[in-house]
Protein backbone atom coordinates (compact mmCIF):
# COMPACT_ATOMS: atom_id res chain seq x y z
CA UNK A 1 0.00 0.00 0.00
CA UNK A 2 1.45 3.34 -1.07
CA UNK A 3 1.97 6.03 1.57
CA UNK A 4 -0.71 8.64 2.37
CA UNK A 5 1.76 11.33 1.26
CA UNK A 6 2.00 9.62 -2.14
CA UNK A 7 -1.78 9.54 -2.54
CA UNK A 8 -2.07 13.25 -1.73
CA UNK A 9 0.41 14.11 -4.49
CA UNK A 10 -1.20 11.66 -6.89
CA UNK A 11 -4.60 13.29 -6.41
CA UNK A 12 -3.13 16.72 -7.17
CA UNK A 13 -1.46 15.42 -10.35
CA UNK A 14 -4.62 13.60 -11.44
CA UNK A 15 -6.65 16.81 -11.05
CA UNK A 16 -4.37 18.50 -13.61
CA UNK A 17 -4.28 15.68 -16.15
CA UNK A 18 -5.14 16.81 -19.65
CA UNK A 19 -7.02 14.31 -21.83
CA UNK A 20 -7.33 15.86 -25.26
CA UNK A 21 -6.34 15.28 -28.86
CA UNK A 22 -6.04 19.01 -29.54
CA UNK A 23 -2.65 20.27 -30.78
CA UNK A 24 -0.24 20.87 -27.92
CA UNK A 25 0.27 24.43 -26.72
CA UNK A 26 4.05 24.16 -26.64
CA UNK A 27 4.67 27.34 -24.67
CA UNK A 28 2.21 26.28 -21.96
CA UNK A 29 3.52 22.68 -21.93
CA UNK A 30 7.09 23.86 -21.37
CA UNK A 31 6.10 26.47 -18.80
CA UNK A 32 4.19 23.86 -16.78
CA UNK A 33 7.31 21.70 -16.64
CA UNK A 34 9.50 24.61 -15.55
CA UNK A 35 7.11 25.46 -12.70
CA UNK A 36 8.39 22.29 -11.00
CA UNK A 37 12.03 23.51 -11.07
CA UNK A 38 13.80 23.41 -7.73
CA UNK A 39 17.33 24.07 -6.49
CA UNK A 40 19.82 21.28 -6.06
CA UNK A 41 19.56 19.62 -2.63
CA UNK A 42 21.99 20.62 0.09
CA UNK A 43 25.42 19.07 -0.32
CA UNK A 44 25.24 18.98 -4.13
CA UNK A 45 26.99 21.58 -6.26
CA UNK A 46 26.23 22.27 -9.92
CA UNK A 47 28.53 23.63 -12.62
CA UNK A 48 27.45 24.32 -16.20
CA UNK A 49 29.75 22.70 -18.76
CA UNK A 50 30.01 22.58 -22.55
CA UNK A 51 29.82 18.86 -23.31
CA UNK A 52 31.14 18.92 -26.85
CA UNK A 53 28.74 21.67 -27.85
CA UNK A 54 25.84 20.34 -25.78
CA UNK A 55 24.95 22.35 -22.64
CA UNK A 56 25.00 20.27 -19.48
CA UNK A 57 25.28 20.68 -15.72
CA UNK A 58 27.75 18.62 -13.72
CA UNK A 59 26.15 17.95 -10.34
CA UNK A 60 28.30 16.42 -7.61
CA UNK A 61 28.95 15.85 -3.95
CA UNK A 62 32.41 16.06 -2.35
CA UNK A 63 32.70 12.25 -2.25
CA UNK A 64 31.42 11.74 -5.82
CA UNK A 65 32.71 8.76 -7.78
CA UNK A 66 31.73 7.53 -11.23
CA UNK A 67 29.55 9.45 -13.69
CA UNK A 68 25.85 9.19 -14.49
CA UNK A 69 24.86 10.89 -17.76
CA UNK A 70 21.22 11.84 -17.32
CA UNK A 71 18.60 12.62 -19.98
CA UNK A 72 15.47 14.40 -18.70
CA UNK A 73 11.91 13.61 -19.69
CA UNK A 74 9.33 15.85 -21.31
CA UNK A 75 8.12 14.03 -24.41
CA UNK A 76 11.18 15.21 -26.36
CA UNK A 77 9.44 18.61 -26.56
CA UNK A 78 9.93 19.99 -23.02
CA UNK A 79 11.83 19.59 -19.78
CA UNK A 80 15.27 20.89 -18.90
CA UNK A 81 18.17 20.69 -16.49
CA UNK A 82 16.19 23.01 -14.18
CA UNK A 83 12.94 21.01 -14.25
CA UNK A 84 14.80 17.87 -13.18
CA UNK A 85 17.29 19.19 -10.57
CA UNK A 86 15.35 17.70 -7.68
CA UNK A 87 15.55 14.23 -9.24
CA UNK A 88 19.12 14.46 -10.57
CA UNK A 89 20.49 16.23 -7.50
CA UNK A 90 19.09 13.57 -5.21
CA UNK A 91 20.45 10.90 -7.55
CA UNK A 92 23.91 12.48 -7.18
CA UNK A 93 23.46 12.58 -3.41
CA UNK A 94 22.20 9.00 -3.02
CA UNK A 95 24.56 7.38 -5.55
CA UNK A 96 27.76 9.27 -4.59
CA UNK A 97 28.21 9.90 -8.31
CA UNK A 98 28.71 12.89 -10.52
CA UNK A 99 25.57 13.47 -12.57
CA UNK A 100 25.91 15.12 -15.96
CA UNK A 101 22.41 16.47 -16.66
CA UNK A 102 22.18 17.01 -20.42
CA UNK A 103 20.25 19.82 -22.13
CA UNK A 104 19.70 18.03 -25.43
CA UNK A 105 17.92 19.82 -28.27
CA UNK A 106 14.12 19.65 -28.22
CA UNK A 107 11.51 19.12 -30.92
CA UNK A 108 9.76 20.56 -32.85
CA UNK A 109 12.60 23.04 -33.39
CA UNK A 110 15.02 20.12 -33.49
CA UNK A 111 13.13 16.90 -34.37
CA UNK A 112 14.52 13.37 -34.33
CA UNK A 113 17.41 12.45 -34.47
CA UNK A 114 18.79 15.65 -32.85
CA UNK A 115 18.29 14.35 -29.29
CA UNK A 116 20.15 11.10 -30.03
CA UNK A 117 23.00 13.02 -31.64
CA UNK A 118 23.34 15.21 -28.54
CA UNK A 119 23.17 12.19 -26.22
CA UNK A 120 26.00 10.46 -28.10
CA UNK A 121 28.03 13.70 -28.12
CA UNK A 122 27.68 14.06 -24.35
CA UNK A 123 28.98 10.52 -23.86
CA UNK A 124 31.91 11.09 -26.22
CA UNK A 125 32.71 14.27 -24.29
CA UNK A 126 32.81 12.29 -21.03
CA UNK A 127 35.29 9.86 -22.60
CA UNK A 128 37.41 12.80 -23.79
CA UNK A 129 37.43 14.12 -20.22
CA UNK A 130 39.05 10.90 -19.04
CA UNK A 131 36.06 9.00 -17.67
CA UNK A 132 36.38 5.28 -18.26
CA UNK A 133 33.41 3.48 -19.85
CA UNK A 134 33.20 1.08 -16.88
CA UNK A 135 32.69 4.11 -14.59
CA UNK A 136 29.83 5.59 -16.64
CA UNK A 137 26.10 4.89 -16.40
CA UNK A 138 23.39 6.36 -18.62
CA UNK A 139 19.98 7.13 -17.15
CA UNK A 140 16.81 8.99 -18.02
CA UNK A 141 13.07 9.26 -17.44
CA UNK A 142 10.12 9.05 -19.82
CA UNK A 143 11.36 10.36 -23.20
CA UNK A 144 14.78 10.50 -21.54
CA UNK A 145 14.41 6.80 -20.74
CA UNK A 146 13.79 6.13 -24.41
CA UNK A 147 16.74 8.38 -25.22
CA UNK A 148 18.94 6.38 -22.84
CA UNK A 149 18.08 3.20 -24.75
CA UNK A 150 18.54 4.95 -28.12
CA UNK A 151 21.92 6.33 -27.07
CA UNK A 152 23.10 2.86 -26.05
CA UNK A 153 21.97 1.50 -29.42
CA UNK A 154 23.73 4.33 -31.29
CA UNK A 155 26.95 3.77 -29.32
CA UNK A 156 26.81 0.06 -30.12
CA UNK A 157 26.14 0.76 -33.80
CA UNK A 158 29.12 3.14 -33.91
CA UNK A 159 31.24 0.48 -32.18
CA UNK A 160 32.16 2.90 -29.41
CA UNK A 161 33.11 1.57 -25.97
CA UNK A 162 29.88 0.88 -24.06
CA UNK A 163 29.10 2.40 -20.67
CA UNK A 164 28.77 0.07 -17.70
CA UNK A 165 25.00 0.21 -17.40
CA UNK A 166 21.74 1.99 -18.21
CA UNK A 167 18.68 2.88 -16.13
CA UNK A 168 15.32 3.56 -17.77
CA UNK A 169 12.65 5.28 -15.64
CA UNK A 170 9.07 5.00 -16.97
CA UNK A 171 10.54 4.94 -20.48
CA UNK A 172 8.77 5.83 -23.73
CA UNK A 173 10.11 3.16 -26.08
CA UNK A 174 7.40 2.73 -28.71
CA UNK A 175 6.49 5.57 -31.06
CA UNK A 176 3.73 3.43 -32.58
CA UNK A 177 1.87 3.63 -29.23
CA UNK A 178 0.65 0.02 -29.52
CA UNK A 179 1.13 -1.21 -25.96
CA UNK A 180 -1.86 -2.90 -24.31
CA UNK A 181 -1.63 -0.61 -21.29
CA UNK A 182 -2.16 2.44 -23.54
CA UNK A 183 -5.77 1.26 -23.37
CA UNK A 184 -6.04 -0.78 -20.17
CA UNK A 185 -4.33 1.82 -17.94
CA UNK A 186 -5.71 4.97 -19.55
CA UNK A 187 -8.22 5.49 -16.74
CA UNK A 188 -5.66 4.65 -14.05
CA UNK A 189 -2.73 6.80 -15.24
CA UNK A 190 -2.89 10.01 -13.20
CA UNK A 191 -0.46 12.03 -15.33
CA UNK A 192 -0.47 11.03 -19.02
CA UNK A 193 -3.42 10.57 -21.37
CA UNK A 194 -3.19 8.13 -24.26
CA UNK A 195 -5.26 10.59 -26.29
CA UNK A 196 -2.56 13.27 -26.15
CA UNK A 197 0.39 11.01 -26.98
CA UNK A 198 0.01 11.16 -30.79
CA UNK A 199 0.05 14.96 -30.53
CA UNK A 200 3.36 14.82 -28.69
CA UNK A 201 4.75 12.28 -31.14
CA UNK A 202 3.92 14.36 -34.23
CA UNK A 203 6.15 17.16 -32.94
CA UNK A 204 9.09 14.78 -32.57
CA UNK A 205 9.02 12.29 -35.46
CA UNK A 206 7.56 12.08 -38.95
CA UNK A 207 5.29 9.19 -39.89
CA UNK A 208 8.22 7.64 -41.76
CA UNK A 209 10.38 7.70 -38.62
CA UNK A 210 7.97 5.95 -36.24
CA UNK A 211 9.66 2.57 -36.75
CA UNK A 212 13.22 3.98 -36.57
CA UNK A 213 14.92 2.01 -33.76
CA UNK A 214 16.63 5.19 -32.52
CA UNK A 215 13.19 6.78 -32.05
CA UNK A 216 11.43 3.55 -31.01
CA UNK A 217 14.04 1.37 -29.27
CA UNK A 218 11.41 -1.37 -28.99
CA UNK A 219 11.96 -1.88 -32.75
CA UNK A 220 15.70 -2.50 -32.30
CA UNK A 221 17.91 -5.54 -32.09
CA UNK A 222 19.00 -5.22 -28.46
CA UNK A 223 21.99 -7.54 -28.58
CA UNK A 224 25.15 -6.17 -27.01
CA UNK A 225 23.58 -3.70 -24.58
CA UNK A 226 25.00 -3.43 -21.05
CA UNK A 227 23.05 -4.45 -17.91
CA UNK A 228 19.81 -2.48 -17.61
CA UNK A 229 17.41 -1.52 -14.83
CA UNK A 230 13.87 -0.56 -15.85
CA UNK A 231 11.60 1.06 -13.27
CA UNK A 232 7.94 1.70 -14.03
CA UNK A 233 4.68 2.13 -12.15
CA UNK A 234 1.92 -0.43 -12.60
CA UNK A 235 -0.70 2.24 -13.36
CA UNK A 236 1.20 3.81 -16.27
CA UNK A 237 -0.05 3.77 -19.85
CA UNK A 238 3.62 3.19 -20.81
CA UNK A 239 3.90 0.02 -18.68
CA UNK A 240 3.69 -2.22 -21.77
CA UNK A 241 6.68 -0.41 -23.31
CA UNK A 242 8.82 -1.56 -20.38
CA UNK A 243 7.37 -5.07 -20.29
CA UNK A 244 7.91 -5.68 -24.01
CA UNK A 245 11.39 -4.14 -23.99
CA UNK A 246 12.35 -6.28 -20.99
CA UNK A 247 11.21 -9.46 -22.76
CA UNK A 248 13.05 -8.52 -25.95
CA UNK A 249 16.23 -7.63 -24.04
CA UNK A 250 16.21 -10.99 -22.23
CA UNK A 251 15.79 -12.78 -25.57
CA UNK A 252 18.81 -10.84 -26.88
CA UNK A 253 20.95 -12.00 -23.95
CA UNK A 254 20.96 -8.66 -22.12
CA UNK A 255 21.08 -8.64 -18.32
CA UNK A 256 17.96 -6.70 -17.36
CA UNK A 257 15.97 -6.10 -14.19
CA UNK A 258 12.35 -4.95 -14.59
CA UNK A 259 10.97 -3.39 -11.43
CA UNK A 260 7.23 -2.69 -11.60
CA UNK A 261 6.28 -0.52 -8.62
CA UNK A 262 2.71 -0.96 -7.32
CA UNK A 263 0.43 2.09 -7.57
CA UNK A 264 3.17 4.43 -8.78
CA UNK A 265 2.53 7.12 -11.37
CA UNK A 266 4.77 8.21 -14.24
CA UNK A 267 8.29 9.20 -13.03
CA UNK A 268 7.33 9.32 -9.36
CA UNK A 269 11.06 9.76 -8.62
CA UNK A 270 10.68 13.48 -9.47
CA UNK A 271 8.74 13.92 -6.21
CA UNK A 272 11.67 12.92 -4.00
CA UNK A 273 11.31 14.78 -0.72
CA UNK A 274 7.52 14.61 -0.86
CA UNK A 275 6.93 10.90 -0.26
CA UNK A 276 9.04 7.89 0.69
CA UNK A 277 8.53 5.82 -2.49
CA UNK A 278 10.38 8.42 -4.59
CA UNK A 279 13.50 8.21 -2.41
CA UNK A 280 13.32 4.41 -2.34
CA UNK A 281 13.20 4.27 -6.15
CA UNK A 282 16.26 6.52 -6.43
CA UNK A 283 18.00 4.35 -3.82
CA UNK A 284 17.26 1.33 -6.01
CA UNK A 285 18.79 3.14 -9.01
CA UNK A 286 21.83 4.15 -7.00
CA UNK A 287 22.47 0.61 -5.77
CA UNK A 288 22.09 -0.83 -9.28
CA UNK A 289 24.49 1.73 -10.75
CA UNK A 290 26.99 1.23 -7.93
CA UNK A 291 26.90 -2.54 -8.41
CA UNK A 292 27.51 -2.27 -12.14
CA UNK A 293 30.19 0.40 -12.03
CA UNK A 294 31.78 -1.51 -9.14
CA UNK A 295 32.21 1.73 -7.24
CA UNK A 296 35.43 2.46 -9.07
CA UNK A 297 36.41 6.10 -9.11
CA UNK A 298 37.34 8.40 -12.00
Backbone torsions as a table, in degrees:
resi	resn	phi	psi	omega
1	UNK	NA	125.0	179.8
2	UNK	-67.9	155.4	-175.4
3	UNK	-67.0	154.5	175.9
4	UNK	-58.5	-36.3	178.9
5	UNK	-61.3	-41.4	177.5
6	UNK	-59.5	-47.8	-176.0
7	UNK	-64.0	-33.1	177.3
8	UNK	-64.0	-44.9	179.5
9	UNK	-66.7	-41.4	-179.8
10	UNK	-59.9	-41.1	-179.6
11	UNK	-64.5	-38.0	177.9
12	UNK	-64.3	-46.4	-179.9
13	UNK	-62.7	-43.2	-179.3
14	UNK	-62.1	-33.4	-179.0
15	UNK	-69.2	-18.8	-178.4
16	UNK	-104.2	1.2	-176.9
17	UNK	-64.4	133.0	179.6
18	UNK	-104.5	121.7	177.6
19	UNK	-117.1	95.4	-174.5
20	UNK	-155.4	150.0	174.1
21	UNK	-106.0	18.0	174.6
22	UNK	-71.4	153.3	175.9
23	UNK	-54.8	145.2	-176.9
24	UNK	-75.2	132.4	170.8
25	UNK	-80.3	97.9	-170.5
26	UNK	-61.6	-42.7	-179.0
27	UNK	-60.9	-44.2	179.6
28	UNK	-68.7	-41.3	179.1
29	UNK	-57.8	-48.3	-178.8
30	UNK	-67.4	-41.3	179.4
31	UNK	-61.6	-40.0	179.2
32	UNK	-63.6	-33.8	177.0
33	UNK	-71.3	-38.6	-177.5
34	UNK	-71.3	-23.2	177.0
35	UNK	-57.7	-30.0	-176.8
36	UNK	-80.7	-2.8	-175.9
37	UNK	-60.8	136.7	177.5
38	UNK	-135.9	163.8	176.8
39	UNK	-71.5	162.4	172.5
40	UNK	-63.2	146.9	178.1
41	UNK	-65.0	159.4	178.0
42	UNK	-56.7	138.4	179.8
43	UNK	92.8	-4.4	179.1
44	UNK	-118.2	125.7	177.0
45	UNK	-103.2	151.7	179.9
46	UNK	-128.3	133.6	178.4
47	UNK	-130.0	125.2	177.0
48	UNK	-71.1	137.3	179.6
49	UNK	-133.7	157.7	173.9
50	UNK	-99.5	102.7	-176.3
51	UNK	-90.8	73.3	179.1
52	UNK	69.6	29.3	-177.7
53	UNK	100.7	-6.0	178.4
54	UNK	-105.4	121.7	178.0
55	UNK	-63.6	139.9	178.9
56	UNK	-155.0	160.3	175.3
57	UNK	-118.9	126.5	176.2
58	UNK	-91.4	113.2	-177.3
59	UNK	-108.2	130.7	-174.3
60	UNK	-155.3	158.0	172.6
61	UNK	-106.6	164.1	-178.5
62	UNK	-58.6	-29.5	-177.6
63	UNK	-99.4	20.3	-173.1
64	UNK	-63.6	134.8	172.1
65	UNK	-129.7	157.6	179.3
66	UNK	63.1	177.2	-178.2
67	UNK	-139.3	129.2	171.5
68	UNK	-108.9	119.2	173.9
69	UNK	-92.0	119.8	-169.8
70	UNK	-115.0	132.7	178.4
71	UNK	-113.8	116.6	-176.1
72	UNK	-71.6	159.8	174.6
73	UNK	-88.9	179.1	-179.3
74	UNK	137.5	25.7	175.6
75	UNK	65.1	20.2	-175.3
76	UNK	67.3	1.8	-177.0
77	UNK	-119.9	-6.1	-179.0
78	UNK	-152.4	-172.0	-177.6
79	UNK	85.5	161.7	-174.7
80	UNK	-164.8	177.2	171.1
81	UNK	-56.2	-46.6	-175.2
82	UNK	-63.5	-43.3	-176.0
83	UNK	-65.7	-19.8	-174.5
84	UNK	-113.8	10.1	-176.2
85	UNK	-61.8	-34.2	179.6
86	UNK	-62.9	-44.8	179.4
87	UNK	-67.6	-53.2	-174.8
88	UNK	-68.1	-37.3	179.1
89	UNK	-64.8	-40.8	176.8
90	UNK	-70.4	-30.7	174.5
91	UNK	-64.3	-42.7	176.7
92	UNK	-60.3	-43.3	-177.2
93	UNK	-65.4	-46.7	-173.1
94	UNK	-81.5	-20.6	-177.8
95	UNK	-102.0	-6.4	-174.1
96	UNK	50.8	44.9	179.1
97	UNK	-126.0	156.0	165.1
98	UNK	-75.3	138.9	175.0
99	UNK	-116.7	121.0	174.6
100	UNK	-97.1	102.4	-178.6
101	UNK	-89.2	119.2	-166.8
102	UNK	-99.5	129.8	177.0
103	UNK	-96.4	71.5	-178.5
104	UNK	-70.5	158.2	-178.4
105	UNK	-67.2	142.8	-176.2
106	UNK	-106.0	149.4	169.2
107	UNK	-81.3	159.2	3.9
108	UNK	-83.3	-9.4	179.4
109	UNK	-60.4	-36.1	-178.7
110	UNK	-132.5	82.9	-177.0
111	UNK	-71.2	174.3	176.2
112	UNK	-50.3	134.9	12.8
113	UNK	-103.8	27.8	-176.2
114	UNK	-55.4	-42.9	-178.0
115	UNK	-62.4	-42.1	179.6
116	UNK	-65.0	-41.1	178.5
117	UNK	-59.5	-43.6	180.0
118	UNK	-68.1	-37.1	178.2
119	UNK	-62.3	-46.4	178.5
120	UNK	-62.7	-42.2	179.2
121	UNK	-60.4	-41.9	-179.5
122	UNK	-63.8	-36.7	177.5
123	UNK	-68.6	-43.6	178.9
124	UNK	-63.1	-35.5	176.2
125	UNK	-62.3	-44.0	179.1
126	UNK	-58.9	-42.4	177.3
127	UNK	-62.1	-40.8	-179.2
128	UNK	-67.2	-23.2	177.8
129	UNK	-82.8	-2.8	176.2
130	UNK	100.6	2.7	174.8
131	UNK	-71.8	137.4	178.8
132	UNK	-87.1	142.2	-179.9
133	UNK	-52.0	-37.8	-177.7
134	UNK	-72.9	-4.5	175.4
135	UNK	-106.3	7.4	-176.0
136	UNK	-114.9	134.4	170.3
137	UNK	-119.2	147.3	170.9
138	UNK	-106.5	143.4	179.2
139	UNK	-152.1	156.4	177.1
140	UNK	-174.8	163.7	-178.6
141	UNK	-120.5	144.0	175.1
142	UNK	58.5	-119.5	174.4
143	UNK	-58.3	-36.2	177.4
144	UNK	-66.3	-26.5	172.7
145	UNK	-69.1	-42.5	173.8
146	UNK	-63.0	-38.5	179.0
147	UNK	-66.9	-35.0	175.0
148	UNK	-59.6	-47.6	178.5
149	UNK	-63.9	-42.7	-179.6
150	UNK	-64.0	-39.4	178.6
151	UNK	-63.9	-43.0	177.4
152	UNK	-60.4	-41.7	178.7
153	UNK	-64.9	-42.0	180.0
154	UNK	-65.8	-39.6	177.8
155	UNK	-63.7	-42.5	177.3
156	UNK	-62.7	-44.8	-178.6
157	UNK	-63.2	-32.9	179.2
158	UNK	-84.7	-1.0	-179.1
159	UNK	57.7	37.1	173.8
160	UNK	-86.2	156.6	177.3
161	UNK	-60.2	133.0	-175.2
162	UNK	-83.8	144.5	172.6
163	UNK	-66.6	169.2	-174.2
164	UNK	-68.0	-33.3	-171.0
165	UNK	-165.5	168.1	174.9
166	UNK	-139.5	145.3	177.6
167	UNK	-125.6	124.7	-178.9
168	UNK	-112.6	117.0	179.4
169	UNK	-101.5	120.4	177.7
170	UNK	42.4	51.1	-168.1
171	UNK	-74.3	147.0	171.0
172	UNK	-96.9	108.1	-170.5
173	UNK	-119.3	-4.3	-172.5
174	UNK	-134.5	101.8	-180.0
175	UNK	-70.9	-16.3	178.2
176	UNK	-78.6	-11.7	174.8
177	UNK	57.3	44.0	-173.8
178	UNK	-103.8	4.0	-178.1
179	UNK	-64.2	144.1	-179.7
180	UNK	-57.6	-37.5	-176.1
181	UNK	-74.2	-9.6	171.1
182	UNK	-60.0	-29.0	178.2
183	UNK	-98.4	-52.5	-171.1
184	UNK	-68.4	-26.0	-179.2
185	UNK	-104.9	5.8	-173.8
186	UNK	-62.4	-32.3	178.6
187	UNK	-82.1	-19.3	-177.3
188	UNK	-91.4	-29.8	-175.4
189	UNK	-68.6	118.9	-174.1
190	UNK	-84.0	-9.9	-173.7
191	UNK	-121.5	-32.8	-176.2
192	UNK	-119.6	137.6	176.6
193	UNK	-103.6	132.9	177.5
194	UNK	-61.1	-28.5	-178.3
195	UNK	-65.6	-32.6	-176.4
196	UNK	-87.1	-14.0	-175.0
197	UNK	-61.1	-42.8	178.3
198	UNK	-61.1	-29.7	178.6
199	UNK	-70.9	-33.4	173.9
200	UNK	-69.8	-46.6	-177.6
201	UNK	-57.5	-42.5	-174.4
202	UNK	-65.3	-19.5	176.4
203	UNK	-82.1	-15.9	-172.9
204	UNK	-105.5	-44.5	-177.6
205	UNK	-129.5	153.5	171.3
206	UNK	-81.8	166.0	177.2
207	UNK	-56.5	-37.5	-177.8
208	UNK	-69.2	-19.4	-175.9
209	UNK	-96.9	-3.1	-173.6
210	UNK	-58.5	-34.0	-178.1
211	UNK	-93.2	1.4	178.1
212	UNK	-62.8	122.9	-178.1
213	UNK	-59.2	-23.5	178.9
214	UNK	-83.0	-10.4	170.3
215	UNK	-100.5	-39.1	178.4
216	UNK	-120.2	83.9	-177.2
217	UNK	-57.2	-18.7	176.6
218	UNK	-63.9	-20.7	178.9
219	UNK	-82.9	-9.0	-169.6
220	UNK	-85.6	158.6	162.4
221	UNK	-77.0	121.0	-172.3
222	UNK	-96.2	5.0	-178.3
223	UNK	-59.7	138.0	174.3
224	UNK	91.2	3.0	177.4
225	UNK	-78.8	153.3	179.1
226	UNK	-75.7	175.0	177.3
227	UNK	-55.5	138.7	-175.7
228	UNK	-126.0	145.0	168.0
229	UNK	-116.4	128.8	175.5
230	UNK	-117.4	124.4	176.5
231	UNK	-117.0	132.6	-177.9
232	UNK	-153.6	150.7	177.1
233	UNK	-88.0	149.2	-175.0
234	UNK	-77.5	-6.1	178.1
235	UNK	-101.4	6.0	-174.9
236	UNK	-80.6	143.2	173.9
237	UNK	-67.9	-21.8	179.7
238	UNK	-89.5	6.8	-179.9
239	UNK	-54.7	-43.5	-178.6
240	UNK	-62.3	-30.2	176.0
241	UNK	-57.8	-48.0	-179.1
242	UNK	-66.5	-43.2	-178.2
243	UNK	-63.4	-44.0	-179.0
244	UNK	-70.0	-38.3	179.0
245	UNK	-66.1	-41.0	177.7
246	UNK	-59.0	-47.3	-179.5
247	UNK	-62.1	-43.5	-178.8
248	UNK	-67.7	-38.2	178.9
249	UNK	-64.5	-43.1	178.2
250	UNK	-60.4	-43.7	179.4
251	UNK	-63.2	-27.0	180.0
252	UNK	-88.4	2.5	177.7
253	UNK	84.2	16.1	179.1
254	UNK	-85.9	138.3	172.5
255	UNK	-75.1	118.9	-177.0
256	UNK	-142.7	139.6	174.6
257	UNK	-116.9	119.9	174.6
258	UNK	-101.0	119.3	179.3
259	UNK	-114.9	106.5	178.7
260	UNK	-96.5	113.8	-175.6
261	UNK	-90.8	123.8	-179.4
262	UNK	-60.0	136.4	172.4
263	UNK	71.0	-10.2	-171.7
264	UNK	-73.9	144.9	177.2
265	UNK	-91.7	177.5	-175.2
266	UNK	-58.6	121.8	177.8
267	UNK	50.7	54.6	178.3
268	UNK	-64.3	-19.1	178.1
269	UNK	-55.0	-30.7	-176.2
270	UNK	-63.7	-16.2	-178.6
271	UNK	-96.6	21.2	178.6
272	UNK	-56.6	134.7	-174.8
273	UNK	101.0	-16.3	-179.4
274	UNK	-104.7	-30.0	174.9
275	UNK	-153.7	155.5	-169.0
276	UNK	-63.6	-36.6	-174.3
277	UNK	-61.4	-29.7	178.9
278	UNK	-67.4	-44.4	178.5
279	UNK	-65.7	-39.7	-179.7
280	UNK	-63.9	-36.9	179.3
281	UNK	-68.0	-39.6	177.5
282	UNK	-68.6	-36.7	174.6
283	UNK	-59.0	-42.2	179.2
284	UNK	-62.5	-43.2	175.0
285	UNK	-58.3	-48.9	-176.3
286	UNK	-60.2	-43.3	-179.8
287	UNK	-65.8	-40.2	179.3
288	UNK	-64.1	-45.3	179.8
289	UNK	-64.6	-44.2	-179.8
290	UNK	-60.1	-43.4	-179.9
291	UNK	-61.2	-40.2	-173.8
292	UNK	-87.9	-17.6	172.0
293	UNK	-98.8	0.9	175.9
294	UNK	57.4	19.9	175.6
295	UNK	62.5	21.3	-178.6
296	UNK	-84.1	139.6	-173.1
297	UNK	-90.3	160.4	178.0
298	UNK	-68.0	NA	NA
